[in-house]
């Protein structure tokens, strides 16, 4: 594989580039699902290819090919140079890359059990057991489960001398019980909705999720929602579970801090950001309790945004994003670092695969847990009146990341420190900075989970990558609730 | 990229490597190039070439799939072995059908099939170079500079191929080109947007689209904030397609069998206004895409909604058989395979993806809709749409890139963007006027042939800060 990368760099260099890198990537995936007691789908996939990125005449070009023959690789490199020269015909200034030491490194995701060594029969048995537990509950009309593994091996070489070989594993699983009755479809998911929980780990992750143990409870809740009261509208104190808070971070902190968005590079598709450059160091993003980092290092945990080097060879880092409520950092790259006065990239450039251009992506954008011991039950006990919401059901935010609305699968009304009744169709909405400034409590480390979002889309052509979001349950005051059903 | 003949040779090798009862291979390949611009300059510029084979094996009611983008013997043997081992460990599925024969897949409208194949590949579009794309971008930037605006967007071109072969004699092949332009024009506190695609790049007038986007950005400058509430809205075609796209997953036999469709117990009822008719028609002159489905079956024209009554849904082969034997059979209208299945195995079955809205009796242009509106909101584009309620089909989202106040028959000014929470059932019951349907493209749903719509009582629930 390294031979192909060297061929590409050589072919680019003779064409007069000022910078080139080549990534050879081999991806293997397994995807299994069940539905109503049967296998839904069972598939494996392999993809191999090379992506060549160059700067020529001060502008970028990128070309990718699945064919690793000498002729094809050299052709891709030549094409990348031709494309860069075309880019230079409509440029305003030359690309400037922040300096980065050329790393030579090997790294593999720490794991106990390579998921691909587990048998498909074993995987399906587990999913069918979960499926059976859910369908044993009267009123469940549809039960779906899923399990996914991925192994991504990459070789990154650059004209500056970088030579990095990384192998990343990710594992995910989850399930949903649906109940249709009358004029309503209700659902409950575990451990999270939209694909479950994902981390950069081996099969040990599946074993620790207690999938079977929770299946019946989750299914019973789906059915019970039909008898629950509608979540009221108005202004309320809310408590969000960690998985929902993880998505709230993703949408209202993770995306607006992407420096390419801030600089207008995503204006046509994903949008821009309210976090214009003068706000760095000055904006009161949240309350004193809000501390957020973007941390790709292994010591942060096995998140979907954990790696040793990003896809332009910059070492994993931890960047303080919000410090005691104040906005302190963006997600940056070698190309964009200078716009915030940084001398080094924050190390966040990632690509979906060999055939995509790396771009600024969230790593693990996590809220740090509270320092004082506080469990979820203690937080509920300390709340006179409020609504506790769990598990995302819908999410939407405007293209500058101000106004958001989230729906959750289930909620409970809190009165005098106790959950008094289940509520269906809960939703809440607000403005990003007003919301984070209303946070007045967050649970401590033992309630903190590094959640995985496997389906984050960005870019043209669109790329889907996984991101990590550590969070523990937290409380917010004076939040609008029930807007999703207002006027309908 | 692979030719049909090369793919047939690869399929022969796959057959030799496989010990399964039946084997199928789906080939997909493309050469795709995209030039991306922002801040009035090209900042990303990419090209990729890739081909894949996806191999499905069947063993007496058990099936699975494995995919590879390498075509040497070792890679193909590994993919065949992976597919077979995934299939072998399963319990037999009594609903799994034998793969279709070439004869079975050839049923339906051959004339329409021919017209699809003859009209969707353009050598000139496939041959567009990086230099050509740069010149188009230059023309867009020139519009931005002339109006003192900032522009961002893309110009792309591709050629793609899709083929399916199976061991029962089916062999189907299709190729297509596509060019696309999407343009955002940004002013200090406003923006405008336009997007269009076509198999034939000569149908795209980038400079004209840039001018329209620029006018929207300038006319919506200094936006006013008005209170959220129920308004008459005029949705341009891209806004219509992005919001209505969220209901078409439910026009599927499997969705009915799973009881996850908003059409549960509603097929045959007057669900929408009498002015709403919708069909799925891959052969429509403004449509694009392959004339066969994931099993190689010919896509049929299906009338989904007629005068507001939901008539039927689409079916893959196995779904149709299952539906005929189900408790729902008497209340879902016609049940036949329609050529809308996804590659097997899958959980979702099928979906109509070549949506064409029926033309209204008296089409009204957007300008005529504005002229007939006492007070309302003109919407260019919707964004970040997600489903809130699956049965009432309430969806939420935002307006974006050109939202205007209409008063006394005229566009008065730009507006700060709104959040909406809107039932699609209510929306399609409240359509007061429609334009001639056009091919439209957005970001939340697949491309469709849709009209602009004037809709009363559209439910805006909040306003944002810009």
Boltz contact constraints between the chains, C-beta under 6 A:
constraints:
  - contact:
      token1: [A, 35]
      token2: [B, 347]
      max_distance: 6.0
  - contact:
      token1: [A, 38]
      token2: [B, 93]
      max_distance: 6.0
  - contact:
      token1: [A, 39]
      token2: [B, 90]
      max_distance: 6.0
  - contact:
      token1: [A, 40]
      token2: [B, 347]
      max_distance: 6.0
  - contact:
      token1: [A, 41]
      token2: [B, 345]
      max_distance: 6.0
  - contact:
      token1: [A, 41]
      token2: [B, 346]
      max_distance: 6.0
  - contact:
      token1: [A, 42]
      token2: [B, 64]
      max_distance: 6.0
  - contact:
      token1: [A, 42]
      token2: [B, 86]
      max_distance: 6.0
  - contact:
      token1: [A, 43]
      token2: [B, 65]
      max_distance: 6.0
  - contact:
      token1: [A, 44]
      token2: [B, 66]
      max_distance: 6.0
  - contact:
      token1: [A, 44]
      token2: [B, 82]
      max_distance: 6.0
  - contact:
      token1: [A, 45]
      token2: [B, 67]
      max_distance: 6.0
  - contact:
      token1: [A, 46]
      token2: [B, 68]
      max_distance: 6.0
  - contact:
      token1: [A, 47]
      token2: [B, 69]
      max_distance: 6.0
  - contact:
      token1: [A, 48]
      token2: [B, 70]
      max_distance: 6.0
  - contact:
      token1: [A, 61]
      token2: [B, 45]
      max_distance: 6.0
  - contact:
      token1: [A, 62]
      token2: [B, 46]
      max_distance: 6.0
  - contact:
      token1: [A, 63]
      token2: [B, 47]
      max_distance: 6.0
  - contact:
      token1: [A, 64]
      token2: [B, 48]
      max_distance: 6.0
  - contact:
      token1: [A, 65]
      token2: [B, 49]
      max_distance: 6.0
  - contact:
      token1: [A, 66]
      token2: [B, 50]
      max_distance: 6.0
  - contact:
      token1: [A, 66]
      token2: [B, 69]
      max_distance: 6.0
  - contact:
      token1: [A, 79]
      token2: [B, 47]
      max_distance: 6.0
  - contact:
      token1: [A, 82]
      token2: [B, 130]
      max_distance: 6.0
  - contact:
      token1: [A, 83]
      token2: [B, 45]
      max_distance: 6.0
  - contact:
      token1: [A, 83]
      token2: [B, 130]
      max_distance: 6.0
  - contact:
      token1: [A, 86]
      token2: [B, 130]
      max_distance: 6.0
  - contact:
      token1: [A, 86]
      token2: [B, 131]
      max_distance: 6.0
  - contact:
      token1: [A, 86]
      token2: [B, 134]
      max_distance: 6.0
  - contact:
      token1: [A, 87]
      token2: [B, 42]
      max_distance: 6.0
  - contact:
      token1: [A, 87]
      token2: [B, 45]
      max_distance: 6.0
  - contact:
      token1: [A, 89]
      token2: [B, 134]
      max_distance: 6.0
  - contact:
      token1: [A, 90]
      token2: [B, 41]
      max_distance: 6.0
  - contact:
      token1: [A, 90]
      token2: [B, 42]
      max_distance: 6.0
  - contact:
      token1: [A, 90]
      token2: [B, 134]
      max_distance: 6.0
  - contact:
      token1: [A, 90]
      token2: [B, 137]
      max_distance: 6.0
  - contact:
      token1: [A, 90]
      token2: [B, 138]
      max_distance: 6.0
  - contact:
      token1: [A, 91]
      token2: [B, 41]
      max_distance: 6.0
  - contact:
      token1: [A, 92]
      token2: [B, 41]
      max_distance: 6.0
  - contact:
      token1: [A, 120]
      token2: [B, 86]
      max_distance: 6.0
  - contact:
      token1: [A, 120]
      token2: [B, 89]
      max_distance: 6.0
  - contact:
      token1: [A, 121]
      token2: [B, 89]
      max_distance: 6.0
  - contact:
      token1: [A, 141]
      token2: [B, 259]
      max_distance: 6.0
  - contact:
      token1: [A, 142]
      token2: [B, 258]
      max_distance: 6.0
  - contact:
      token1: [A, 180]
      token2: [B, 259]
      max_distance: 6.0
  - contact:
      token1: [A, 183]
      token2: [B, 391]
      max_distance: 6.0
  - contact:
      token1: [A, 184]
      token2: [B, 391]
      max_distance: 6.0
  - contact:
      token1: [A, 185]
      token2: [B, 390]
      max_distance: 6.0
  - contact:
      token1: [A, 185]
      token2: [B, 391]
      max_distance: 6.0
  - contact:
      token1: [A, 264]
      token2: [B, 38]
      max_distance: 6.0
  - contact:
      token1: [A, 264]
      token2: [B, 39]
      max_distance: 6.0
  - contact:
      token1: [A, 265]
      token2: [B, 38]
      max_distance: 6.0
  - contact:
      token1: [A, 265]
      token2: [B, 43]
      max_distance: 6.0
  - contact:
      token1: [A, 267]
      token2: [B, 38]
      max_distance: 6.0
  - contact:
      token1: [A, 267]
      token2: [B, 152]
      max_distance: 6.0
  - contact:
      token1: [A, 267]
      token2: [B, 184]
      max_distance: 6.0
  - contact:
      token1: [A, 268]
      token2: [B, 152]
      max_distance: 6.0
  - contact:
      token1: [A, 268]
      token2: [B, 153]
      max_distance: 6.0
  - contact:
      token1: [A, 268]
      token2: [B, 182]
      max_distance: 6.0
  - contact:
      token1: [A, 268]
      token2: [B, 184]
      max_distance: 6.0
  - contact:
      token1: [A, 355]
      token2: [B, 48]
      max_distance: 6.0
  - contact:
      token1: [A, 355]
      token2: [B, 50]
      max_distance: 6.0
  - contact:
      token1: [A, 357]
      token2: [B, 44]
      max_distance: 6.0
  - contact:
      token1: [A, 357]
      token2: [B, 46]
      max_distance: 6.0
  - contact:
      token1: [A, 394]
      token2: [B, 386]
      max_distance: 6.0
  - contact:
      token1: [A, 394]
      token2: [B, 388]
      max_distance: 6.0
  - contact:
      token1: [A, 395]
      token2: [B, 386]
      max_distance: 6.0
  - contact:
      token1: [A, 396]
      token2: [B, 384]
      max_distance: 6.0
  - contact:
      token1: [A, 396]
      token2: [B, 386]
      max_distance: 6.0
  - contact:
      token1: [A, 396]
      token2: [B, 396]
      max_distance: 6.0
  - contact:
      token1: [A, 396]
      token2: [B, 397]
      max_distance: 6.0
  - contact:
      token1: [A, 397]
      token2: [B, 384]
      max_distance: 6.0
  - contact:
      token1: [A, 398]
      token2: [B, 398]
      max_distance: 6.0
  - contact:
      token1: [A, 398]
      token2: [B, 464]
      max_distance: 6.0
  - contact:
      token1: [A, 399]
      token2: [B, 383]
      max_distance: 6.0
  - contact:
      token1: [A, 399]
      token2: [B, 400]
      max_distance: 6.0
  - contact:
      token1: [A, 400]
      token2: [B, 466]
      max_distance: 6.0
  - contact:
      token1: [A, 402]
      token2: [B, 464]
      max_distance: 6.0
  - contact:
      token1: [A, 402]
      token2: [B, 465]
      max_distance: 6.0
  - contact:
      token1: [A, 403]
      token2: [B, 419]
      max_distance: 6.0
  - contact:
      token1: [A, 403]
      token2: [B, 464]
      max_distance: 6.0
  - contact:
      token1: [A, 405]
      token2: [B, 396]
      max_distance: 6.0
  - contact:
      token1: [A, 407]
      token2: [B, 388]
      max_distance: 6.0
  - contact:
      token1: [A, 460]
      token2: [B, 36]
      max_distance: 6.0
  - contact:
      token1: [A, 460]
      token2: [B, 154]
      max_distance: 6.0
  - contact:
      token1: [A, 461]
      token2: [B, 34]
      max_distance: 6.0
  - contact:
      token1: [A, 483]
      token2: [B, 461]
      max_distance: 6.0
  - contact:
      token1: [A, 484]
      token2: [B, 388]
      max_distance: 6.0
  - contact:
      token1: [A, 484]
      token2: [B, 421]
      max_distance: 6.0
  - contact:
      token1: [A, 486]
      token2: [B, 461]
      max_distance: 6.0
  - contact:
      token1: [A, 487]
      token2: [B, 459]
      max_distance: 6.0
  - contact:
      token1: [A, 488]
      token2: [B, 394]
      max_distance: 6.0
  - contact:
      token1: [A, 488]
      token2: [B, 421]
      max_distance: 6.0
  - contact:
      token1: [A, 488]
      token2: [B, 423]
      max_distance: 6.0
